[in-house]
Amino acid sequence: MDTLSYVVACNILKLRARAGLSRLALASEAGIGQDTLHDIEHACINSSVRTIDKIADALGVPSYQLFAGWYPPHSKAAPLIEFLLKAL
């Protein structure tokens, strides 16, 4: 099972690549340090909700999109959660 920080990291990396942004460009746009973004993208640290919001805003996506693909471990609701996230 993937941890939440790993899922967030993968989603940020995917969206950053899709947007054609360097790590420095995204960090600057989000108003966070490049080292902090590196650590978030490599799931080395958990970031605050405020930082997630800043990154999502800089990527031009809603914050919940950074959590797509995650659901609580052993959740029977996992398929429903996935469906709802994709529908948003």
Long-range contacts (C-beta under 8 A, 24 or more apart in sequence): 1-73, 1-74, 2-69, 2-70, 3-43, 4-46, 4-67, 4-70, 5-40, 5-43, 5-45, 5-46, 5-47, 6-43, 7-67, 7-68, 7-69, 7-70, 8-40, 8-43, 8-47, 8-52, 8-66, 8-67, 8-70, 9-40, 9-41, 9-42, 9-43, 10-69, 11-65, 11-66, 11-67, 11-68, 11-69, 12-37, 12-40, 12-41, 12-55, 12-59, 12-66, 13-41, 15-59, 15-61, 15-65, 15-66, 16-41, 16-59, 19-59, 19-60, 21-59, 26-55, 26-58, 26-59, 29-58, 30-54, 30-55, 30-57, 30-58, 31-58, 62-88, 64-88
